[in-house]
Amino acid sequence: MPATEADRRWLAAAAALAARGRPSAHPNPAVGALVLRDGRVVGRGWTGAGGRPHAEAVALAMAGDAARGATLYVTLEPCAHRSPRGPACADLVAASGLARVVVGQADPDPRTAGSGIERIRAAGIAIDLADCPASRASLAGYLSQRRHGRPFVTLKLALSLDGCIAMADGQSRWITGAEARAHAHALRARMDAILVGGGTLRADQPRLDVRLPGLAGYQPARLVLTRGAAPEGWQALAEPQAITALDAHDLLVEGGAGAAAAFLRAGLVDRLLIYRAPILLGGGRPGLADLGLANLAEAHGRWRPARCVPLGKDRLEVYEALPCSPE
């Protein structure tokens, strides 16, 4: 039967589980899975560190015999390829005795790409592809690498109401309050890599680390946009397009104004996060350098407001890039 709204809600719950595997699941995607029987969750799992075990294997192992006749919700199509590290998840699912499987997102990996679904269907298990927005969002970095050969890029800016990132003399600590800064640190913990511009590195010497209890064990790779040499512990990228050499699913661009503008000019920003503080600086340093727009019309139609979240006295504005219109 076609996927229902209830199916999509369970897939959204599986996507929330998948977040527990980011970014430690790299180089594999972080997948979430739930086994549901008679309206009750009997198994749950997410991708383990280093990519194993897979979410489906964990959820089915937890469910045990209760998996027979149950429904599996999984954010990504079960893999169809075997590896020295474990069997194909499609084979595990096919032998599980499940009555139904609901998949949130087809896998673009050519080793699977529909064959996982077909293998499960051939075992007599009903399977539906839900095309679930929550699944797509949770897998955005993986899908970007598979489809575009680059990470999913998030640009983060902390701005005053009048769009400044610092006072005219460079003072920027702190534009936003403690809640917004804690949220930004949690965001860092979900990234494979973080990038700043060369000017920001020289002026601020940012640590770009995660400073939250329980999350300090993971630190993303540190990148700097510069044509010069990178300091020890950093990797230099000469231009935004160089991210296609980059082994990462999710990249956070933290600024400053020049680096942010460079990625926007290159059309390489997928999501924009603005931490907006209720202050006015007047004559401060702008959050963006020149974007090279020839006229005002070019600025329209690029971004879709996604949500706005209060963070103490500040607010987080989230915008998603819209696909370019064909000329």
VOBA-1610 file (N, C-alpha, C; in pm, whole numbers, padded with zeros to 5 digits, always signed):
BEGIN
Met+00085-00119+00000Met+00000+00000+00000Met+00088+00124+00000Pro+00037+00237-00055Pro+00119+00359-00057Pro+00147+00408+00084Ala+00257+00480+00099Ala+00293+00534+00229Ala+00189+00636+00274Thr+00158+00635+00403Thr+00058+00723+00461Thr+00126+00833+00543Glu+00044+00927+00593Glu+00098+01030+00680Glu+00154+00969+00808Ala+00087+00863+00858Ala+00140+00794+00976Ala+00278+00735+00947Asp+00295+00680+00825Asp+00425+00627+00786Asp+00532+00738+00788Arg+00494+00854+00739Arg+00592+00964+00735Arg+00627+01013+00875Arg+00531+01005+00966Arg+00563+01042+01105Arg+00662+00944+01167Trp+00645+00816+01138Trp+00741+00718+01191Trp+00878+00734+01125Leu+00877+00771+00996Leu+01005+00796+00930Leu+01073+00920+00988Ala+00994+01021+01027Ala+01052+01138+01091Ala+01115+01099+01225Ala+01051+01006+01297Ala+01109+00956+01423Ala+01238+00880+01396Ala+01242+00804+01287Ala+01365+00734+01249Ala+01474+00833+01211Ala+01437+00943+01146Ala+01535+01046+01110Ala+01593+01111+01235Ala+01510+01128+01339Ala+01562+01183+01465Ala+01664+01088+01527Leu+01640+00957+01515Leu+01739+00860+01562Leu+01868+00869+01481Ala+01853+00889+01350Ala+01971+00896+01263Ala+02066+01007+01306Ala+02010+01116+01362Ala+02094+01228+01404Ala+02195+01187+01509Arg+02166+01080+01584Arg+02261+01033+01686Arg+02387+00975+01623Gly+02379+00939+01496Gly+02495+00883+01428Gly+02580+00985+01355Arg+02541+01113+01359Arg+02618+01217+01290Arg+02713+01284+01386Pro+02837+01310+01340Pro+02896+01268+01212Pro+02981+01143+01225Ser+02968+01071+01338Ser+03058+00958+01363Ser+03039+00844+01265Ala+02925+00839+01196Ala+02900+00732+01099Ala+02986+00744+00974His+03043+00862+00949His+03125+00885+00830His+03233+00776+00818Pro+03256+00723+00698Pro+03215+00770+00566Pro+03077+00722+00521Asn+03008+00643+00602Asn+02874+00601+00567Asn+02773+00709+00604Pro+02655+00706+00540Pro+02550+00798+00583Pro+02495+00757+00719Ala+02447+00855+00794Ala+02382+00827+00923Ala+02237+00793+00895Val+02200+00668+00921Val+02067+00617+00891Val+01997+00583+01022Gly+01865+00599+01024Gly+01785+00562+01140Gly+01682+00457+01102Ala+01650+00366+01194Ala+01554+00258+01166Ala+01471+00229+01289Leu+01343+00198+01266Leu+01249+00158+01371Leu+01172+00035+01327Val+01153-00060+01418Val+01069-00176+01392Val+00942-00158+01476Leu+00827-00159+01408Leu+00699-00133+01474Leu+00609-00256+01462Arg+00556-00299+01577Arg+00464-00413+01576Arg+00344-00380+01666Asp+00225-00389+01607Asp+00101-00361+01681Asp+00106-00225+01747Gly+00160-00127+01674Gly+00164+00009+01725Gly+00271+00036+01829Arg+00360-00059+01852Arg+00463-00045+01956Arg+00600-00063+01894Val+00695+00022+01934Val+00833+00010+01886Val+00900-00106+01957Val+00946-00203+01878Val+01013-00320+01935Val+01161-00324+01899Gly+01204-00234+01812Gly+01346-00227+01775Gly+01380-00090+01719Arg+01498-00043+01752Arg+01543+00088+01701Arg+01694+00082+01682Gly+01742+00161+01587Gly+01886+00163+01564Gly+01928+00279+01478Trp+02055+00313+01487Trp+02116+00415+01401Trp+02257+00368+01365Thr+02314+00423+01261Thr+02444+00380+01212Thr+02552+00402+01317Gly+02633+00301+01337Gly+02739+00309+01437Gly+02860+00386+01389Ala+02952+00410+01480Ala+03074+00484+01449Ala+03155+00414+01342Gly+03204+00491+01245Gly+03280+00433+01136Gly+03194+00365+01031Gly+03061+00373+01047Gly+02970+00318+00947Gly+02912+00182+00978Arg+02953+00119+01086Arg+02901-00012+01125Arg+02879-00017+01275Pro+02777-00095+01319Pro+02677-00167+01240Pro+02575-00071+01178His+02507-00121+01075His+02406-00040+01010His+02279-00035+01094Ala+02200+00069+01072Ala+02081+00094+01153Ala+01983-00024+01148Glu+01962-00079+01029Glu+01866-00189+01015Glu+01910-00311+01096Ala+02041-00340+01091Ala+02091-00456+01164Ala+02070-00438+01315Val+02092-00317+01366Val+02074-00291+01508Val+01927-00304+01547Ala+01839-00244+01467Ala+01696-00246+01498Ala+01640-00387+01492Leu+01680-00467+01393Leu+01630-00604+01380Leu+01684-00692+01492Ala+01808-00670+01531Ala+01865-00748+01642Ala+01791-00718+01771Met+01756-00592+01794Met+01682-00556+01915Met+01541-00617+01912Ala+01479-00617+01795Ala+01342-00671+01784Ala+01339-00822+01801Gly+01442-00892+01755Gly+01445-01037+01766Gly+01326-01101+01696Asp+01261-01197+01761Asp+01147-01268+01702Asp+01028-01176+01679Ala+01024-01064+01752Ala+00912-00971+01736Ala+00912-00903+01599Ala+01021-00917+01523Ala+01026-00859+01390Ala+00934-00930+01292Arg+00901-01057+01320Arg+00816-01133+01229Arg+00676-01071+01225Gly+00634-01035+01105Gly+00504-00972+01087Gly+00502-00824+01118Ala+00615-00766+01152Ala+00622-00624+01190Ala+00654-00537+01068Thr+00660-00405+01092Thr+00695-00308+00988Thr+00828-00241+01024Leu+00916-00232+00926Leu+01043-00163+00943Leu+01035-00027+00875Tyr+01067+00078+00950Tyr+01081+00212+00894Tyr+01229+00245+00891Val+01280+00280+00772Val+01423+00310+00760Val+01440+00430+00668Thr+01526+00523+00707Thr+01537+00649+00635Thr+01600+00636+00497Leu+01685+00535+00476Leu+01753+00515+00348Leu+01734+00371+00303Glu+01720+00353+00174Glu+01706+00219+00116Glu+01816+00126+00168Pro+01778+00007+00219Pro+01879-00087+00269Pro+01981-00122+00161Cys+02107-00125+00201Cys+02215-00148+00105Cys+02205-00288+00045Ala+02244-00299-00081Ala+02237-00428-00150Ala+02373-00491-00172His+02481-00420-00137His+02615-00473-00161His+02671-00535-00033Arg+02743-00644-00050Arg+02806-00710+00063Arg+02946-00652+00083Ser+02995-00655+00206Ser+03129-00604+00234Ser+03193-00694+00338Pro+03328-00689+00349Pro+03397-00770+00450Pro+03352-00736+00591Arg+03292-00617+00609Arg+03252-00575+00743Arg+03111-00621+00781Gly+03040-00679+00689Gly+02906-00725+00724Gly+02822-00754+00602Pro+02709-00824+00622Pro+02622-00860+00510Pro+02545-00739+00459Ala+02486-00753+00342Ala+02400-00649+00288Ala+02274-00640+00372Cys+02233-00518+00405Cys+02112-00501+00487Cys+01988-00551+00414Ala+01987-00541+00280Ala+01873-00594+00205Ala+01856-00743+00230Asp+01967-00816+00243Asp+01959-00960+00271Asp+01909-00986+00413Leu+01955-00904+00509Leu+01907-00919+00647Leu+01757-00894+00655Val+01713-00790+00586Val+01571-00757+00588Val+01489-00866+00519Ala+01539-00915+00406Ala+01468-01019+00332Ala+01449-01146+00414Ala+01543-01175+00504Ala+01535-01298+00584Ala+01471-01276+00721Ser+01419-01156+00747Ser+01376-01119+00882Ser+01235-01163+00918Gly+01152-01193+00817Gly+01012-01225+00845Gly+00924-01103+00859Leu+00976-00985+00829Leu+00896-00863+00833Leu+00778-00873+00736Ala+00668-00807+00771Ala+00555-00801+00679Ala+00566-00685+00582Arg+00628-00577+00627Arg+00631-00455+00545Arg+00754-00373+00579Val+00805-00302+00478Val+00917-00207+00495Val+00877-00075+00431Val+00904+00035+00501Val+00879+00168+00447Val+01013+00241+00443Val+01052+00283+00324Val+01182+00348+00301Val+01160+00497+00278Gly+01237+00578+00347Gly+01220+00723+00335Gly+01288+00785+00216Gln+01397+00724+00166Gln+01476+00784+00059Gln+01547+00674-00018Ala+01536+00675-00151Ala+01612+00581-00233Ala+01761+00612-00223Asp+01844+00509-00235Asp+01989+00526-00224Asp+02049+00549-00363Pro+02116+00665-00386Pro+02177+00689-00517Pro+02308+00613-00539Asp+02360+00544-00436Asp+02481+00464-00453Asp+02455+00359-00561Pro+02534+00358-00669Pro+02508+00263-00779Pro+02513+00117-00735Arg+02576+00088-00621Arg+02580-00050-00573Arg+02445-00093-00516Thr+02358+00004-00490Thr+02224-00026-00438Thr+02120+00025-00537Ala+02097+00157-00540Ala+02015+00225-00641Ala+01893+00146-00687Gly+01806+00108-00594Gly+01685+00035-00629Gly+01694-00114-00612Ser+01815-00170-00619Ser+01828-00316-00609Ser+01801-00364-00467Gly+01824-00277-00367Gly+01789-00315-00230Gly+01639-00332-00214Ile+01563-00239-00270Ile+01417-00249-00266Ile+01369-00372-00340Glu+01425-00397-00457Glu+01380-00512-00537Glu+01412-00645-00467Arg+01527-00653-00400Arg+01563-00776-00331Arg+01465-00806-00217Ile+01426-00702-00146Ile+01330-00720-00037Ile+01192-00757-00092Arg+01151-00692-00199Arg+01022-00725-00261Arg+01021-00868-00313Ala+01134-00912-00367Ala+01141-01050-00419Ala+01127-01153-00308Ala+01156-01113-00183Ala+01141-01205-00070Ala+00998-01212-00020Gly+00906-01142-00087Gly+00766-01147-00049Gly+00726-01045+00056Ile+00813-00947+00082Ile+00784-00843+00182Ile+00733-00719+00109Ala+00619-00668+00155Ala+00567-00544+00097Ala+00662-00430+00130Ile+00693-00347+00031Ile+00788-00238+00053Ile+00740-00115-00021Asp+00746+00000+00047Asp+00701+00126-00010Asp+00810+00230+00004Leu+00825+00313-00100Leu+00917+00425-00098Leu+00836+00551-00070Ala+00859+00613+00046Ala+00772+00722+00091Ala+00813+00858+00040Asp+00936+00874-00007Asp+00986+01005-00049Asp+00962+01106+00064Cys+01023+01079+00178Cys+00996+01153+00301Cys+01088+01274+00317Pro+01034+01396+00334Pro+01118+01514+00352Pro+01213+01503+00471Ala+01167+01445+00583Ala+01254+01432+00700Ala+01372+01340+00671Ser+01349+01235+00594Ser+01459+01145+00557Ser+01558+01217+00467Arg+01508+01290+00368Arg+01597+01365+00279Arg+01680+01465+00356Ala+01616+01535+00449Ala+01689+01636+00526Ala+01798+01572+00611Ser+01769+01456+00671Ser+01868+01392+00757Ser+01985+01337+00678Leu+01964+01312+00549Leu+02067+01255+00463Leu+02125+01357+00365Ala+02102+01486+00391Ala+02137+01590+00293Ala+02284+01585+00254Gly+02373+01566+00351Gly+02515+01564+00320Gly+02554+01446+00232Tyr+02503+01329+00266Tyr+02532+01209+00188Tyr+02478+01224+00046Leu+02354+01272+00034Leu+02293+01286-00098Leu+02368+01390-00182Ser+02416+01497-00118Ser+02493+01597-00191Ser+02623+01539-00246Gln+02692+01459-00166Gln+02815+01396-00214Gln+02787+01302-00330Arg+02682+01223-00320Arg+02650+01126-00425Arg+02606+01193-00554Arg+02527+01300-00541Arg+02468+01363-00659Arg+02553+01474-00719His+02624+01548-00633His+02697+01666-00679His+02847+01656-00657Gly+02893+01553-00587Gly+03035+01537-00563Gly+03093+01637-00466Arg+03011+01690-00376Arg+03059+01787-00278Arg+02974+01777-00152Pro+03023+01832-00041Pro+02943+01830+00081Pro+02821+01922+00072Phe+02726+01899+00159Phe+02616+01992+00181Phe+02673+02107+00263Val+02654+02230+00213Val+02720+02346+00274Val+02619+02430+00351Thr+02648+02451+00478Thr+02570+02541+00563Thr+02654+02665+00591Leu+02599+02782+00563Leu+02665+02908+00596Leu+02602+02965+00722Lys+02685+02990+00823Lys+02639+03044+00951Lys+02688+03187+00967Leu+02597+03275+01006Leu+02632+03414+01033Leu+02569+03457+01165Ala+02644+03524+01250Ala+02591+03585+01372Ala+02589+03735+01348Leu+02468+03793+01340Leu+02453+03931+01295Leu+02373+04015+01393Ser+02399+04145+01391Ser+02313+04241+01458Ser+02189+04264+01372Leu+02092+04339+01423Leu+01973+04368+01344Leu+02006+04441+01214Asp+02113+04520+01215Asp+02151+04593+01094Asp+02258+04521+01013Gly+02272+04390+01034Gly+02355+04307+00946Gly+02503+04314+00967Cys+02546+04352+01089Cys+02689+04361+01116Cys+02738+04238+01193Ile+02864+04201+01167Ile+02925+04090+01241Ile+03023+04138+01347Ala+03049+04269+01349Ala+03145+04323+01446Ala+03133+04474+01449Met+03190+04534+01554Met+03204+04680+01558Met+03303+04723+01450Ala+03308+04852+01425Ala+03399+04903+01323Ala+03544+04872+01355Asp+03577+04859+01485Asp+03715+04829+01524Asp+03742+04679+01534Gly+03642+04597+01496Gly+03662+04452+01495Gly+03608+04377+01614Gln+03560+04447+01718Gln+03505+04378+01834Gln+03381+04297+01794Ser+03383+04166+01826Ser+03270+04079+01789Ser+03227+03985+01900Arg+03294+03988+02015Arg+03261+03897+02125Arg+03188+03973+02236Trp+03058+03949+02254Trp+02984+03853+02173Trp+02864+03925+02112Ile+02841+03902+01982Ile+02722+03956+01916Ile+02597+03890+01975Thr+02600+03758+01986Thr+02484+03682+02034Thr+02507+03635+02177Gly+02398+03588+02239Gly+02403+03545+02377Gly+02442+03399+02394Ala+02438+03354+02521Ala+02485+03221+02555Ala+02403+03111+02488Glu+02271+03127+02479Glu+02188+03022+02418Glu+02221+03003+02270Ala+02238+03114+02199Ala+02273+03104+02057Ala+02410+03042+02038Arg+02505+03078+02125Arg+02639+03020+02112Arg+02638+02871+02143Ala+02558+02828+02240Ala+02547+02685+02270Ala+02486+02610+02153His+02386+02670+02090His+02325+02608+01972His+02426+02593+01859Ala+02509+02695+01841Ala+02611+02690+01736Ala+02714+02581+01764His+02748+02559+01891His+02843+02453+01925His+02782+02315+01899Ala+02653+02300+01928Ala+02586+02174+01897Ala+02582+02151+01746Leu+02566+02259+01670Leu+02571+02249+01524Leu+02708+02201+01478Arg+02814+02256+01536Arg+02949+02212+01500Arg+02967+02062+01520Ala+02907+02009+01625Ala+02925+01867+01658Ala+02860+01776+01555Arg+02776+01829+01467Arg+02713+01748+01363Arg+02782+01764+01229Met+02893+01837+01225Met+02963+01865+01100Met+03088+01780+01085Asp+03121+01750+00961Asp+03248+01682+00932Asp+03363+01781+00926Ala+03334+01903+00882Ala+03438+02004+00866Ala+03379+02143+00883Ile+03465+02237+00929Ile+03427+02377+00946Ile+03531+02464+00876Leu+03484+02568+00807Leu+03573+02654+00730Leu+03557+02800+00770Val+03670+02871+00777Val+03669+03017+00791Val+03761+03076+00684Gly+03751+03207+00665Gly+03840+03275+00572Gly+03976+03302+00634Gly+04072+03329+00549Gly+04207+03355+00598Gly+04215+03477+00689Gly+04136+03581+00657Gly+04137+03700+00740Gly+04083+03673+00879Thr+03979+03594+00887Thr+03922+03558+01017Thr+04021+03476+01098Leu+04090+03384+01034Leu+04189+03302+01104Leu+04301+03389+01161Arg+04350+03483+01081Arg+04460+03567+01128Arg+04417+03663+01238Ala+04294+03716+01225Ala+04250+03817+01320Ala+04200+03759+01451Asp+04126+03646+01442Asp+04059+03593+01561Asp+04122+03468+01618Gln+04203+03398+01537Gln+04259+03270+01581Gln+04150+03178+01640Pro+04043+03154+01564Pro+03932+03075+01619Pro+03972+02930+01642Arg+03916+02870+01747Arg+03944+02730+01776Arg+03855+02637+01695Leu+03736+02682+01661Leu+03639+02603+01584Leu+03613+02466+01648Asp+03618+02460+01778Asp+03596+02333+01846Asp+03456+02329+01907Val+03423+02211+01960Val+03295+02189+02025Val+03318+02196+02175Arg+03249+02289+02241Arg+03274+02312+02383Arg+03148+02288+02466Leu+03083+02175+02442Leu+02963+02140+02519Leu+02987+02010+02594Pro+02933+01997+02716Pro+02951+01874+02793Pro+02900+01752+02715Gly+02983+01648+02711Gly+02946+01526+02643Gly+02973+01525+02494Leu+03009+01639+02437Leu+03033+01647+02293Leu+03178+01680+02258Ala+03261+01702+02359Ala+03398+01743+02332Ala+03483+01633+02270Gly+03436+01508+02275Gly+03514+01399+02218Gly+03522+01402+02068Tyr+03430+01474+02004Tyr+03436+01485+01858Tyr+03471+01627+01819Gln+03569+01641+01731Gln+03607+01772+01680Gln+03614+01766+01528Pro+03541+01851+01458Pro+03543+01849+01311Pro+03676+01896+01255Ala+03702+01861+01129Ala+03821+01909+01060Ala+03813+02060+01042Arg+03930+02125+01048Arg+03935+02272+01038Arg+03994+02312+00903Leu+03922+02395+00830Leu+03962+02438+00697Leu+03972+02590+00693Val+04060+02639+00607Val+04072+02783+00589Val+04076+02814+00439Leu+03999+02915+00400Leu+03995+02957+00260Leu+04108+03055+00237Thr+04216+03008+00176Thr+04333+03092+00154Thr+04418+03032+00042Arg+04489+03118-00027Arg+04582+03069-00129Arg+04721+03048-00071Gly+04736+03081+00055Gly+04863+03060+00122Gly+04865+02927+00195Ala+04965+02909+00279Ala+04979+02785+00355Ala+04888+02788+00477Ala+04840+02672+00517Ala+04757+02660+00636Ala+04844+02630+00757Pro+04808+02680+00873Pro+04884+02647+00994Pro+04866+02500+01030Glu+04948+02452+01120Glu+04941+02312+01163Glu+04802+02281+01218Gly+04749+02168+01174Gly+04616+02126+01218Gly+04503+02179+01133Trp+04536+02255+01028Trp+04437+02312+00937Trp+04464+02264+00795Gln+04360+02266+00713Gln+04374+02235+00570Gln+04335+02359+00491Ala+04415+02395+00393Ala+04389+02514+00312Ala+04310+02477+00187Leu+04212+02559+00154Leu+04140+02550+00028Leu+04160+02680-00046Ala+04205+02673-00170Ala+04236+02793-00246Ala+04111+02865-00294Glu+04002+02792-00314Glu+03878+02851-00363Glu+03761+02765-00319Pro+03639+02821-00315Pro+03524+02741-00271Pro+03504+02613-00350Gln+03532+02617-00480Gln+03510+02499-00564Gln+03598+02381-00523Ala+03703+02407-00445Ala+03792+02299-00402Ala+03727+02204-00304Ile+03605+02233-00259Ile+03538+02139-00168Ile+03508+02006-00236Thr+03513+02002-00375Thr+03494+01875-00444Thr+03618+01785-00422Ala+03717+01820-00358Ala+03826+01728-00322Ala+03817+01686-00177Leu+03714+01716-00120Leu+03698+01713+00026Leu+03619+01592+00071Asp+03674+01514+00162Asp+03607+01394+00214Asp+03518+01432+00331Ala+03401+01486+00301Ala+03307+01529+00404Ala+03166+01528+00347His+03069+01498+00433His+02928+01506+00394His+02871+01643+00427Asp+02912+01699+00541Asp+02854+01825+00588Asp+02964+01925+00622Leu+02958+02041+00558Leu+03056+02147+00579Leu+02987+02271+00633Leu+03041+02327+00739Leu+02991+02451+00796Leu+03088+02564+00763Val+03038+02667+00697Val+03117+02786+00668Val+03081+02891+00773Glu+03178+02929+00855Glu+03153+03022+00965Glu+03197+03166+00937Gly+03246+03193+00818Gly+03284+03331+00789Gly+03434+03349+00784Gly+03477+03474+00776Gly+03403+03601+00783Gly+03336+03641+00654Ala+03324+03774+00640Ala+03245+03832+00533Ala+03295+03791+00395Gly+03426+03784+00377Gly+03481+03747+00246Gly+03456+03603+00209Ala+03479+03512+00304Ala+03456+03370+00277Ala+03309+03343+00252Ala+03222+03405+00331Ala+03078+03387+00313Ala+03036+03432+00173Ala+03083+03549+00132Ala+03047+03600+00000Ala+03103+03512-00111Ala+03224+03459-00092Ala+03285+03374-00195Ala+03201+03248-00219Phe+03153+03186-00112Phe+03070+03066-00129Phe+02934+03100-00189Leu+02879+03215-00152Leu+02751+03256-00211Leu+02767+03289-00358Arg+02873+03359-00394Arg+02896+03390-00536Arg+02913+03264-00618Ala+02975+03162-00559Ala+02998+03036-00631Ala+02873+02948-00636Gly+02766+02988-00569Gly+02644+02909-00569Gly+02658+02778-00492Leu+02740+02780-00388Leu+02772+02657-00316Leu+02713+02652-00174Val+02619+02741-00145Val+02555+02741-00013Val+02417+02677-00025Asp+02394+02572+00051Asp+02267+02501+00047Asp+02170+02547+00156Arg+02226+02593+00266Arg+02142+02636+00379Arg+02210+02754+00448Leu+02129+02851+00486Leu+02179+02971+00550Leu+02120+02981+00691Leu+02207+02990+00791Leu+02165+03006+00930Leu+02210+03144+00978Ile+02115+03226+01018Ile+02146+03358+01070Ile+02104+03363+01216Tyr+02205+03376+01303Tyr+02179+03399+01445Tyr+02168+03550+01462Arg+02047+03599+01486Arg+02020+03742+01485Arg+02007+03795+01628Ala+02092+03890+01662Ala+02089+03952+01795Ala+02009+04082+01790Pro+01931+04113+01893Pro+01849+04235+01894Pro+01930+04358+01933Ile+02035+04384+01856Ile+02120+04501+01881Ile+02145+04573+01749Leu+02176+04701+01759Leu+02213+04783+01644Leu+02354+04835+01663Leu+02439+04815+01564Leu+02578+04860+01574Leu+02604+04988+01498Gly+02534+05010+01388Gly+02548+05134+01313Gly+02691+05164+01273Gly+02725+05139+01150Gly+02861+05162+01105Gly+02957+05050+01138Gly+02904+04934+01180Gly+02990+04820+01208Gly+03035+04750+01081Arg+03104+04639+01100Arg+03153+04563+00984Arg+03040+04475+00929Pro+03012+04483+00799Pro+02901+04407+00742Pro+02929+04257+00742Gly+02820+04179+00748Gly+02834+04034+00752Gly+02876+03972+00621Leu+02858+04044+00509Leu+02892+03992+00378Leu+02972+04093+00297Ala+03069+04042+00222Ala+03138+04125+00123Ala+03052+04132-00003Asp+03097+04203-00102Asp+03023+04223-00226Asp+02991+04090-00292Leu+02865+04073-00330Leu+02822+03949-00397Leu+02829+03961-00549Gly+02862+04077-00600Gly+02875+04093-00745Gly+02743+04099-00818Leu+02635+04142-00751Leu+02505+04151-00818Leu+02502+04270-00913Ala+02452+04247-01033Ala+02444+04355-01132Ala+02321+04441-01109Asn+02214+04384-01053Asn+02092+04459-01027Asn+02014+04391-00915Leu+01913+04459-00863Leu+01837+04410-00749Leu+01763+04281-00781Ala+01718+04267-00905Ala+01640+04149-00943Ala+01718+04020-00921Glu+01851+04026-00934Glu+01932+03906-00916Glu+01929+03854-00772Ala+01893+03942-00677Ala+01891+03900-00537Ala+01764+03826-00499His+01661+03836-00582His+01532+03774-00549His+01525+03630-00597Gly+01446+03552-00528Gly+01420+03415-00570Gly+01529+03316-00539Arg+01622+03351-00449Arg+01733+03261-00420Arg+01711+03178-00294Trp+01626+03229-00202Trp+01617+03167-00071Trp+01472+03149-00028Arg+01448+03037+00041Arg+01316+03010+00097Arg+01326+03009+00249Pro+01248+03095+00318Pro+01249+03089+00465Pro+01197+02953+00511Ala+01272+02887+00599Ala+01233+02754+00645Ala+01174+02759+00786Arg+01239+02829+00876Arg+01185+02840+01012Arg+01261+02948+01088Cys+01201+02987+01200Cys+01262+03085+01289Cys+01247+03034+01431Val+01359+03027+01504Val+01362+02966+01637Val+01415+03066+01739Pro+01341+03094+01847Pro+01395+03182+01951Pro+01505+03112+02030Leu+01612+03185+02057Leu+01724+03133+02137Leu+01759+03238+02241Gly+01691+03232+02355Gly+01709+03335+02455Gly+01663+03468+02399Lys+01748+03571+02410Lys+01712+03702+02355Lys+01734+03711+02204Asp+01801+03612+02146Asp+01829+03611+02003Asp+01728+03524+01928Arg+01744+03516+01799Arg+01663+03423+01721Arg+01749+03363+01610Leu+01713+03240+01571Leu+01779+03172+01460Leu+01686+03173+01341Glu+01733+03228+01230Glu+01658+03228+01104Glu+01723+03126+01010Val+01642+03036+00957Val+01693+02931+00868Val+01634+02952+00729Tyr+01720+02953+00630Tyr+01680+02970+00491Tyr+01740+02858+00407Glu+01663+02808+00311Glu+01710+02702+00223Glu+01725+02757+00082Ala+01831+02716+00016Ala+01854+02762-00122Ala+01752+02700-00215Leu+01701+02783-00304Leu+01608+02734-00406Leu+01688+02696-00530Pro+01640+02594-00603Pro+01712+02558-00727Pro+01707+02673-00826Cys+01817+02686-00901Cys+01824+02792-01001Cys+01723+02768-01111Ser+01657+02874-01155Ser+01561+02861-01265Ser+01636+02848-01397Pro+01587+02762-01489Pro+01652+02750-01619Pro+01642+02880-01697Glu+01747+02913-01767Glu+01748+03037-01844Glu+01669+03020-01973
//
